[in-house]
Amino acid sequence: MGRENMADIVGMLDELQNKALKDETLRTRFLDTRTKPSPIGESCQICREEGYEIYDMDLICAGEDFHAAMKRSTNGGGENSPMLAGQDDFYELFLAAIEE
C-alpha cells in the first residue's frame, strides 16, 4: 500500500469518525463490532454501507504502513523502537476516538 492509499484510509476514517460522533446509531453500530466474530470485517462492512470503500486488508495494511513510516522517521526503523500495543491498529484507534 502506498502513502496515498494510507492517506485515503486515514481521511475516510476521519470523515467516518466525525459522522459517528454526530450520529449515535452509527457510533453504536461501530462500537458493537467489538463483540462480533470478525470485528474488523464488520466495521469495514459498515464503512462500505456509509459509502467508504474500506476493506479489512486496507485497514490492517494502513496501520502497519503508518507504524513502519513512523519507525523509519524516528530512527531508521531499527529494532530499538518497539511498537506500543495498538499503535498500528487503526480499527482500535478509530473506536477509541468515538467512545465517550
Backbone as XML, in Angstrom:
<?xml version="1.0"?>
<chain id="A" units="angstrom">
  <residue number="1" name="MET">
    <atom name="N" x="0.857" y="-1.173" z="0.000"/>
    <atom name="CA" x="0.000" y="0.000" z="0.000"/>
    <atom name="C" x="0.895" y="1.225" z="0.000"/>
  </residue>
  <residue number="2" name="GLY">
    <atom name="N" x="0.626" y="2.147" z="-0.886"/>
    <atom name="CA" x="1.414" y="3.359" z="-0.951"/>
    <atom name="C" x="0.932" y="4.406" z="0.035"/>
  </residue>
  <residue number="3" name="ARG">
    <atom name="N" x="1.733" y="5.449" z="0.180"/>
    <atom name="CA" x="1.376" y="6.524" z="1.103"/>
    <atom name="C" x="0.032" y="7.154" z="0.744"/>
  </residue>
  <residue number="4" name="GLU">
    <atom name="N" x="-0.256" y="7.283" z="-0.567"/>
    <atom name="CA" x="-1.515" y="7.907" z="-0.955"/>
    <atom name="C" x="-2.699" y="7.063" z="-0.514"/>
  </residue>
  <residue number="5" name="ASN">
    <atom name="N" x="-2.578" y="5.742" z="-0.586"/>
    <atom name="CA" x="-3.668" y="4.872" z="-0.131"/>
    <atom name="C" x="-3.832" y="4.955" z="1.383"/>
  </residue>
  <residue number="6" name="MET">
    <atom name="N" x="-2.696" y="5.002" z="2.106"/>
    <atom name="CA" x="-2.767" y="5.132" z="3.554"/>
    <atom name="C" x="-3.443" y="6.452" z="3.911"/>
  </residue>
  <residue number="7" name="ALA">
    <atom name="N" x="-3.091" y="7.524" z="3.199"/>
    <atom name="CA" x="-3.700" y="8.827" z="3.452"/>
    <atom name="C" x="-5.194" y="8.777" z="3.147"/>
  </residue>
  <residue number="8" name="ASP">
    <atom name="N" x="-5.585" y="8.061" z="2.100"/>
    <atom name="CA" x="-7.003" y="7.921" z="1.766"/>
    <atom name="C" x="-7.757" y="7.238" z="2.909"/>
  </residue>
  <residue number="9" name="ILE">
    <atom name="N" x="-7.186" y="6.157" z="3.432"/>
    <atom name="CA" x="-7.822" y="5.427" z="4.534"/>
    <atom name="C" x="-7.951" y="6.339" z="5.750"/>
  </residue>
  <residue number="10" name="VAL">
    <atom name="N" x="-6.882" y="7.045" z="6.079"/>
    <atom name="CA" x="-6.906" y="7.948" z="7.236"/>
    <atom name="C" x="-7.969" y="9.026" z="7.029"/>
  </residue>
  <residue number="11" name="GLY">
    <atom name="N" x="-8.046" y="9.581" z="5.822"/>
    <atom name="CA" x="-9.058" y="10.599" z="5.526"/>
    <atom name="C" x="-10.469" y="10.060" z="5.645"/>
  </residue>
  <residue number="12" name="MET">
    <atom name="N" x="-10.692" y="8.867" z="5.127"/>
    <atom name="CA" x="-12.023" y="8.257" z="5.215"/>
    <atom name="C" x="-12.391" y="7.977" z="6.665"/>
  </residue>
  <residue number="13" name="LEU">
    <atom name="N" x="-11.433" y="7.464" z="7.440"/>
    <atom name="CA" x="-11.713" y="7.183" z="8.847"/>
    <atom name="C" x="-12.011" y="8.472" z="9.606"/>
  </residue>
  <residue number="14" name="ASP">
    <atom name="N" x="-11.325" y="9.536" z="9.248"/>
    <atom name="CA" x="-11.584" y="10.823" z="9.886"/>
    <atom name="C" x="-13.005" y="11.292" z="9.596"/>
  </residue>
  <residue number="15" name="GLU">
    <atom name="N" x="-13.424" y="11.165" z="8.346"/>
    <atom name="CA" x="-14.791" y="11.543" z="7.981"/>
    <atom name="C" x="-15.814" y="10.674" z="8.710"/>
  </residue>
  <residue number="16" name="LEU">
    <atom name="N" x="-15.542" y="9.372" z="8.766"/>
    <atom name="CA" x="-16.455" y="8.460" z="9.455"/>
    <atom name="C" x="-16.498" y="8.752" z="10.951"/>
  </residue>
  <residue number="17" name="GLN">
    <atom name="N" x="-15.364" y="9.111" z="11.515"/>
    <atom name="CA" x="-15.328" y="9.468" z="12.934"/>
    <atom name="C" x="-16.238" y="10.667" z="13.189"/>
  </residue>
  <residue number="18" name="ASN">
    <atom name="N" x="-16.137" y="11.679" z="12.349"/>
    <atom name="CA" x="-16.988" y="12.863" z="12.509"/>
    <atom name="C" x="-18.463" y="12.509" z="12.367"/>
  </residue>
  <residue number="19" name="LYS">
    <atom name="N" x="-18.787" y="11.636" z="11.392"/>
    <atom name="CA" x="-20.179" y="11.206" z="11.214"/>
    <atom name="C" x="-20.674" y="10.443" z="12.437"/>
  </residue>
  <residue number="20" name="ALA">
    <atom name="N" x="-19.832" y="9.526" z="12.936"/>
    <atom name="CA" x="-20.233" y="8.699" z="14.076"/>
    <atom name="C" x="-20.419" y="9.529" z="15.343"/>
  </residue>
  <residue number="21" name="LEU">
    <atom name="N" x="-19.623" y="10.574" z="15.498"/>
    <atom name="CA" x="-19.774" y="11.423" z="16.680"/>
    <atom name="C" x="-21.060" y="12.249" z="16.636"/>
  </residue>
  <residue number="22" name="LYS">
    <atom name="N" x="-21.618" y="12.434" z="15.454"/>
    <atom name="CA" x="-22.866" y="13.187" z="15.297"/>
    <atom name="C" x="-24.089" y="12.286" z="15.213"/>
  </residue>
  <residue number="23" name="ASP">
    <atom name="N" x="-23.866" y="11.006" z="14.930"/>
    <atom name="CA" x="-24.961" y="10.053" z="14.723"/>
    <atom name="C" x="-24.807" y="8.900" z="15.722"/>
  </residue>
  <residue number="24" name="GLU">
    <atom name="N" x="-25.605" y="8.945" z="16.777"/>
    <atom name="CA" x="-25.492" y="7.956" z="17.858"/>
    <atom name="C" x="-25.711" y="6.528" z="17.368"/>
  </residue>
  <residue number="25" name="THR">
    <atom name="N" x="-26.622" y="6.341" z="16.431"/>
    <atom name="CA" x="-26.882" y="4.999" z="15.904"/>
    <atom name="C" x="-25.652" y="4.460" z="15.190"/>
  </residue>
  <residue number="26" name="LEU">
    <atom name="N" x="-25.031" y="5.281" z="14.367"/>
    <atom name="CA" x="-23.823" y="4.861" z="13.653"/>
    <atom name="C" x="-22.692" y="4.583" z="14.644"/>
  </residue>
  <residue number="27" name="ARG">
    <atom name="N" x="-22.543" y="5.450" z="15.618"/>
    <atom name="CA" x="-21.498" y="5.271" z="16.633"/>
    <atom name="C" x="-21.682" y="3.940" z="17.361"/>
  </residue>
  <residue number="28" name="THR">
    <atom name="N" x="-22.903" y="3.651" z="17.753"/>
    <atom name="CA" x="-23.203" y="2.400" z="18.461"/>
    <atom name="C" x="-22.923" y="1.192" z="17.564"/>
  </residue>
  <residue number="29" name="ARG">
    <atom name="N" x="-23.274" y="1.294" z="16.300"/>
    <atom name="CA" x="-23.013" y="0.185" z="15.369"/>
    <atom name="C" x="-21.518" y="-0.112" z="15.303"/>
  </residue>
  <residue number="30" name="PHE">
    <atom name="N" x="-20.706" y="0.931" z="15.181"/>
    <atom name="CA" x="-19.259" y="0.720" z="15.135"/>
    <atom name="C" x="-18.749" y="0.115" z="16.445"/>
  </residue>
  <residue number="31" name="LEU">
    <atom name="N" x="-19.174" y="0.660" z="17.569"/>
    <atom name="CA" x="-18.700" y="0.158" z="18.859"/>
    <atom name="C" x="-19.124" y="-1.293" z="19.091"/>
  </residue>
  <residue number="32" name="ASP">
    <atom name="N" x="-20.300" y="-1.656" z="18.600"/>
    <atom name="CA" x="-20.803" y="-3.025" z="18.768"/>
    <atom name="C" x="-20.002" y="-4.045" z="17.956"/>
  </residue>
  <residue number="33" name="THR">
    <atom name="N" x="-19.215" y="-3.587" z="16.987"/>
    <atom name="CA" x="-18.430" y="-4.546" z="16.198"/>
    <atom name="C" x="-17.401" y="-5.272" z="17.058"/>
  </residue>
  <residue number="34" name="ARG">
    <atom name="N" x="-17.041" y="-4.689" z="18.186"/>
    <atom name="CA" x="-16.055" y="-5.337" z="19.071"/>
    <atom name="C" x="-16.498" y="-6.725" z="19.527"/>
  </residue>
  <residue number="35" name="THR">
    <atom name="N" x="-17.805" y="-6.939" z="19.596"/>
    <atom name="CA" x="-18.315" y="-8.217" z="20.089"/>
    <atom name="C" x="-18.602" y="-9.214" z="18.964"/>
  </residue>
  <residue number="36" name="LYS">
    <atom name="N" x="-18.362" y="-8.824" z="17.741"/>
    <atom name="CA" x="-18.646" y="-9.688" z="16.588"/>
    <atom name="C" x="-17.503" y="-10.674" z="16.365"/>
  </residue>
  <residue number="37" name="PRO">
    <atom name="N" x="-17.789" y="-11.802" z="15.702"/>
    <atom name="CA" x="-16.739" y="-12.793" z="15.412"/>
    <atom name="C" x="-15.593" y="-12.222" z="14.561"/>
  </residue>
  <residue number="38" name="SER">
    <atom name="N" x="-15.923" y="-11.278" z="13.675"/>
    <atom name="CA" x="-14.915" y="-10.641" z="12.820"/>
    <atom name="C" x="-15.064" y="-9.129" z="12.956"/>
  </residue>
  <residue number="39" name="PRO">
    <atom name="N" x="-14.526" y="-8.556" z="14.048"/>
    <atom name="CA" x="-14.747" y="-7.136" z="14.329"/>
    <atom name="C" x="-14.315" y="-6.197" z="13.203"/>
  </residue>
  <residue number="40" name="ILE">
    <atom name="N" x="-13.133" y="-6.413" z="12.653"/>
    <atom name="CA" x="-12.653" y="-5.528" z="11.593"/>
    <atom name="C" x="-13.513" y="-5.672" z="10.345"/>
  </residue>
  <residue number="41" name="GLY">
    <atom name="N" x="-13.862" y="-6.904" z="10.004"/>
    <atom name="CA" x="-14.715" y="-7.144" z="8.842"/>
    <atom name="C" x="-16.076" y="-6.485" z="8.991"/>
  </residue>
  <residue number="42" name="GLU">
    <atom name="N" x="-16.655" y="-6.591" z="10.171"/>
    <atom name="CA" x="-17.957" y="-5.971" z="10.432"/>
    <atom name="C" x="-17.852" y="-4.452" z="10.346"/>
  </residue>
  <residue number="43" name="SER">
    <atom name="N" x="-16.779" y="-3.913" z="10.894"/>
    <atom name="CA" x="-16.573" y="-2.468" z="10.854"/>
    <atom name="C" x="-16.415" y="-1.979" z="9.412"/>
  </residue>
  <residue number="44" name="CYS">
    <atom name="N" x="-15.637" y="-2.717" z="8.630"/>
    <atom name="CA" x="-15.447" y="-2.346" z="7.223"/>
    <atom name="C" x="-16.750" y="-2.430" z="6.442"/>
  </residue>
  <residue number="45" name="GLN">
    <atom name="N" x="-17.603" y="-3.389" z="6.799"/>
    <atom name="CA" x="-18.914" y="-3.503" z="6.151"/>
    <atom name="C" x="-19.742" y="-2.242" z="6.407"/>
  </residue>
  <residue number="46" name="ILE">
    <atom name="N" x="-19.706" y="-1.748" z="7.632"/>
    <atom name="CA" x="-20.421" y="-0.512" z="7.953"/>
    <atom name="C" x="-19.833" y="0.651" z="7.156"/>
  </residue>
  <residue number="47" name="CYS">
    <atom name="N" x="-18.511" y="0.688" z="7.062"/>
    <atom name="CA" x="-17.854" y="1.744" z="6.269"/>
    <atom name="C" x="-18.387" y="1.744" z="4.839"/>
  </residue>
  <residue number="48" name="ARG">
    <atom name="N" x="-18.452" y="0.555" z="4.239"/>
    <atom name="CA" x="-18.926" y="0.454" z="2.857"/>
    <atom name="C" x="-20.393" y="0.851" z="2.743"/>
  </residue>
  <residue number="49" name="GLU">
    <atom name="N" x="-21.208" y="0.475" z="3.732"/>
    <atom name="CA" x="-22.613" y="0.873" z="3.731"/>
    <atom name="C" x="-22.753" y="2.392" z="3.794"/>
  </residue>
  <residue number="50" name="GLU">
    <atom name="N" x="-21.783" y="3.042" z="4.412"/>
    <atom name="CA" x="-21.786" y="4.502" z="4.532"/>
    <atom name="C" x="-21.140" y="5.176" z="3.328"/>
  </residue>
  <residue number="51" name="GLY">
    <atom name="N" x="-20.689" y="4.374" z="2.343"/>
    <atom name="CA" x="-20.144" y="4.933" z="1.112"/>
    <atom name="C" x="-18.631" y="5.056" z="1.075"/>
  </residue>
  <residue number="52" name="TYR">
    <atom name="N" x="-17.947" y="4.420" z="2.019"/>
    <atom name="CA" x="-16.483" y="4.471" z="2.076"/>
    <atom name="C" x="-15.933" y="3.082" z="1.778"/>
  </residue>
  <residue number="53" name="GLU">
    <atom name="N" x="-15.240" y="2.955" z="0.672"/>
    <atom name="CA" x="-14.719" y="1.656" z="0.228"/>
    <atom name="C" x="-13.475" y="1.271" z="1.032"/>
  </residue>
  <residue number="54" name="ILE">
    <atom name="N" x="-13.705" y="0.750" z="2.220"/>
    <atom name="CA" x="-12.627" y="0.291" z="3.100"/>
    <atom name="C" x="-12.838" y="-1.202" z="3.326"/>
  </residue>
  <residue number="55" name="TYR">
    <atom name="N" x="-11.789" y="-1.948" z="3.084"/>
    <atom name="CA" x="-11.819" y="-3.406" z="3.268"/>
    <atom name="C" x="-10.830" y="-3.793" z="4.364"/>
  </residue>
  <residue number="56" name="ASP">
    <atom name="N" x="-11.017" y="-4.989" z="4.899"/>
    <atom name="CA" x="-10.222" y="-5.478" z="6.023"/>
    <atom name="C" x="-8.717" y="-5.249" z="5.818"/>
  </residue>
  <residue number="57" name="MET">
    <atom name="N" x="-8.210" y="-5.731" z="4.703"/>
    <atom name="CA" x="-6.768" y="-5.636" z="4.469"/>
    <atom name="C" x="-6.320" y="-4.192" z="4.275"/>
  </residue>
  <residue number="58" name="ASP">
    <atom name="N" x="-7.188" y="-3.328" z="3.754"/>
    <atom name="CA" x="-6.853" y="-1.914" z="3.636"/>
    <atom name="C" x="-6.572" y="-1.336" z="5.013"/>
  </residue>
  <residue number="59" name="LEU">
    <atom name="N" x="-7.458" y="-1.642" z="5.941"/>
    <atom name="CA" x="-7.352" y="-1.110" z="7.290"/>
    <atom name="C" x="-6.127" y="-1.669" z="8.001"/>
  </residue>
  <residue number="60" name="ILE">
    <atom name="N" x="-5.913" y="-2.959" z="7.879"/>
    <atom name="CA" x="-4.763" y="-3.601" z="8.523"/>
    <atom name="C" x="-3.454" y="-3.082" z="7.940"/>
  </residue>
  <residue number="61" name="CYS">
    <atom name="N" x="-3.358" y="-3.048" z="6.622"/>
    <atom name="CA" x="-2.126" y="-2.599" z="5.963"/>
    <atom name="C" x="-1.851" y="-1.122" z="6.225"/>
  </residue>
  <residue number="62" name="ALA">
    <atom name="N" x="-2.893" y="-0.307" z="6.273"/>
    <atom name="CA" x="-2.689" y="1.120" z="6.536"/>
    <atom name="C" x="-2.072" y="1.320" z="7.915"/>
  </residue>
  <residue number="63" name="GLY">
    <atom name="N" x="-2.537" y="0.562" z="8.891"/>
    <atom name="CA" x="-1.973" y="0.662" z="10.237"/>
    <atom name="C" x="-0.530" y="0.221" z="10.274"/>
  </residue>
  <residue number="64" name="GLU">
    <atom name="N" x="-0.227" y="-0.882" z="9.603"/>
    <atom name="CA" x="1.150" y="-1.380" z="9.567"/>
    <atom name="C" x="2.058" y="-0.420" z="8.809"/>
  </residue>
  <residue number="65" name="ASP">
    <atom name="N" x="1.559" y="0.125" z="7.697"/>
    <atom name="CA" x="2.351" y="1.082" z="6.916"/>
    <atom name="C" x="2.608" y="2.350" z="7.712"/>
  </residue>
  <residue number="66" name="PHE">
    <atom name="N" x="1.612" y="2.802" z="8.449"/>
    <atom name="CA" x="1.771" y="4.001" z="9.265"/>
    <atom name="C" x="2.848" y="3.776" z="10.317"/>
  </residue>
  <residue number="67" name="HIS">
    <atom name="N" x="2.782" y="2.632" z="10.985"/>
    <atom name="CA" x="3.774" y="2.324" z="12.021"/>
    <atom name="C" x="5.176" y="2.234" z="11.416"/>
  </residue>
  <residue number="68" name="ALA">
    <atom name="N" x="5.298" y="1.583" z="10.267"/>
    <atom name="CA" x="6.603" y="1.460" z="9.612"/>
    <atom name="C" x="7.157" y="2.831" z="9.238"/>
  </residue>
  <residue number="69" name="ALA">
    <atom name="N" x="6.296" y="3.707" z="8.739"/>
    <atom name="CA" x="6.737" y="5.055" z="8.373"/>
    <atom name="C" x="7.205" y="5.822" z="9.605"/>
  </residue>
  <residue number="70" name="MET">
    <atom name="N" x="6.498" y="5.666" z="10.703"/>
    <atom name="CA" x="6.891" y="6.348" z="11.935"/>
    <atom name="C" x="8.227" y="5.820" z="12.445"/>
  </residue>
  <residue number="71" name="LYS">
    <atom name="N" x="8.431" y="4.512" z="12.393"/>
    <atom name="CA" x="9.699" y="3.941" z="12.844"/>
    <atom name="C" x="10.847" y="4.453" z="11.988"/>
  </residue>
  <residue number="72" name="ARG">
    <atom name="N" x="10.650" y="4.504" z="10.678"/>
    <atom name="CA" x="11.701" y="4.996" z="9.787"/>
    <atom name="C" x="12.018" y="6.454" z="10.071"/>
  </residue>
  <residue number="73" name="SER">
    <atom name="N" x="11.006" y="7.231" z="10.396"/>
    <atom name="CA" x="11.235" y="8.658" z="10.606"/>
    <atom name="C" x="11.926" y="8.940" z="11.939"/>
  </residue>
  <residue number="74" name="THR">
    <atom name="N" x="11.806" y="8.034" z="12.898"/>
    <atom name="CA" x="12.402" y="8.294" z="14.207"/>
    <atom name="C" x="13.814" y="7.760" z="14.347"/>
  </residue>
  <residue number="75" name="ASN">
    <atom name="N" x="14.085" y="6.580" z="13.799"/>
    <atom name="CA" x="15.445" y="6.062" z="13.965"/>
    <atom name="C" x="15.853" y="5.111" z="12.851"/>
  </residue>
  <residue number="76" name="GLY">
    <atom name="N" x="15.312" y="5.272" z="11.711"/>
    <atom name="CA" x="15.682" y="4.405" z="10.605"/>
    <atom name="C" x="15.017" y="3.050" z="10.637"/>
  </residue>
  <residue number="77" name="GLY">
    <atom name="N" x="14.086" y="2.839" z="11.565"/>
    <atom name="CA" x="13.340" y="1.585" z="11.614"/>
    <atom name="C" x="14.067" y="0.455" z="12.298"/>
  </residue>
  <residue number="78" name="GLY">
    <atom name="N" x="15.033" y="0.783" z="13.116"/>
    <atom name="CA" x="15.804" y="-0.246" z="13.805"/>
    <atom name="C" x="15.001" y="-0.998" z="14.831"/>
  </residue>
  <residue number="79" name="GLU">
    <atom name="N" x="15.580" y="-2.044" z="15.328"/>
    <atom name="CA" x="14.900" y="-2.900" z="16.307"/>
    <atom name="C" x="14.764" y="-2.229" z="17.673"/>
  </residue>
  <residue number="80" name="ASN">
    <atom name="N" x="15.422" y="-1.113" z="17.881"/>
    <atom name="CA" x="15.352" y="-0.436" z="19.171"/>
    <atom name="C" x="14.114" y="0.434" z="19.322"/>
  </residue>
  <residue number="81" name="SER">
    <atom name="N" x="13.190" y="0.316" z="18.414"/>
    <atom name="CA" x="11.962" y="1.103" z="18.524"/>
    <atom name="C" x="10.759" y="0.167" z="18.568"/>
  </residue>
  <residue number="82" name="PRO">
    <atom name="N" x="10.523" y="-0.471" z="19.716"/>
    <atom name="CA" x="9.411" y="-1.423" z="19.809"/>
    <atom name="C" x="8.067" y="-0.727" z="19.657"/>
  </residue>
  <residue number="83" name="MET">
    <atom name="N" x="7.115" y="-1.459" z="19.107"/>
    <atom name="CA" x="5.777" y="-0.935" z="18.889"/>
    <atom name="C" x="4.997" y="-0.998" z="20.204"/>
  </residue>
  <residue number="84" name="LEU">
    <atom name="N" x="4.269" y="0.059" z="20.485"/>
    <atom name="CA" x="3.382" y="0.053" z="21.627"/>
    <atom name="C" x="2.124" y="-0.709" z="21.250"/>
  </residue>
  <residue number="85" name="ALA">
    <atom name="N" x="1.491" y="-1.320" z="22.207"/>
    <atom name="CA" x="0.281" y="-2.091" z="21.939"/>
    <atom name="C" x="-0.776" y="-1.203" z="21.294"/>
  </residue>
  <residue number="86" name="GLY">
    <atom name="N" x="-1.306" y="-1.649" z="20.162"/>
    <atom name="CA" x="-2.363" y="-0.930" z="19.478"/>
    <atom name="C" x="-1.896" y="0.228" z="18.622"/>
  </residue>
  <residue number="87" name="GLN">
    <atom name="N" x="-0.606" y="0.478" z="18.607"/>
    <atom name="CA" x="-0.078" y="1.636" z="17.883"/>
    <atom name="C" x="-0.350" y="1.559" z="16.392"/>
  </residue>
  <residue number="88" name="ASP">
    <atom name="N" x="-0.427" y="0.355" z="15.844"/>
    <atom name="CA" x="-0.657" y="0.214" z="14.407"/>
    <atom name="C" x="-2.071" y="-0.242" z="14.089"/>
  </residue>
  <residue number="89" name="ASP">
    <atom name="N" x="-2.952" y="-0.210" z="15.059"/>
    <atom name="CA" x="-4.297" y="-0.749" z="14.894"/>
    <atom name="C" x="-5.293" y="0.383" z="14.655"/>
  </residue>
  <residue number="90" name="PHE">
    <atom name="N" x="-5.519" y="0.718" z="13.383"/>
    <atom name="CA" x="-6.430" y="1.805" z="13.052"/>
    <atom name="C" x="-7.851" y="1.507" z="13.512"/>
  </residue>
  <residue number="91" name="TYR">
    <atom name="N" x="-8.229" y="0.239" z="13.531"/>
    <atom name="CA" x="-9.570" y="-0.141" z="13.996"/>
    <atom name="C" x="-9.753" y="0.294" z="15.453"/>
  </residue>
  <residue number="92" name="GLU">
    <atom name="N" x="-8.832" y="-0.089" z="16.330"/>
    <atom name="CA" x="-8.948" y="0.259" z="17.738"/>
    <atom name="C" x="-8.795" y="1.754" z="17.967"/>
  </residue>
  <residue number="93" name="LEU">
    <atom name="N" x="-7.918" y="2.399" z="17.213"/>
    <atom name="CA" x="-7.760" y="3.851" z="17.341"/>
    <atom name="C" x="-9.052" y="4.562" z="16.945"/>
  </residue>
  <residue number="94" name="PHE">
    <atom name="N" x="-9.696" y="4.067" z="15.888"/>
    <atom name="CA" x="-10.965" y="4.646" z="15.454"/>
    <atom name="C" x="-12.031" y="4.494" z="16.529"/>
  </residue>
  <residue number="95" name="LEU">
    <atom name="N" x="-12.143" y="3.290" z="17.086"/>
    <atom name="CA" x="-13.156" y="3.068" z="18.127"/>
    <atom name="C" x="-12.875" y="3.906" z="19.360"/>
  </residue>
  <residue number="96" name="ALA">
    <atom name="N" x="-11.613" y="4.017" z="19.725"/>
    <atom name="CA" x="-11.263" y="4.833" z="20.890"/>
    <atom name="C" x="-11.661" y="6.288" z="20.672"/>
  </residue>
  <residue number="97" name="ALA">
    <atom name="N" x="-11.545" y="6.757" z="19.454"/>
    <atom name="CA" x="-11.873" y="8.151" z="19.138"/>
    <atom name="C" x="-13.374" y="8.430" z="19.201"/>
  </residue>
  <residue number="98" name="ILE">
    <atom name="N" x="-14.199" y="7.418" z="19.018"/>
    <atom name="CA" x="-15.649" y="7.659" z="19.035"/>
    <atom name="C" x="-16.299" y="7.248" z="20.350"/>
  </residue>
  <residue number="99" name="GLU">
    <atom name="N" x="-15.517" y="6.676" z="21.265"/>
    <atom name="CA" x="-16.066" y="6.329" z="22.581"/>
    <atom name="C" x="-16.259" y="7.598" z="23.400"/>
  </residue>
  <residue number="100" name="GLU">
    <atom name="N" x="-17.199" y="7.513" z="24.337"/>
    <atom name="CA" x="-17.439" y="8.683" z="25.199"/>
    <atom name="C" x="-16.523" y="8.641" z="26.392"/>
  </residue>
</chain>
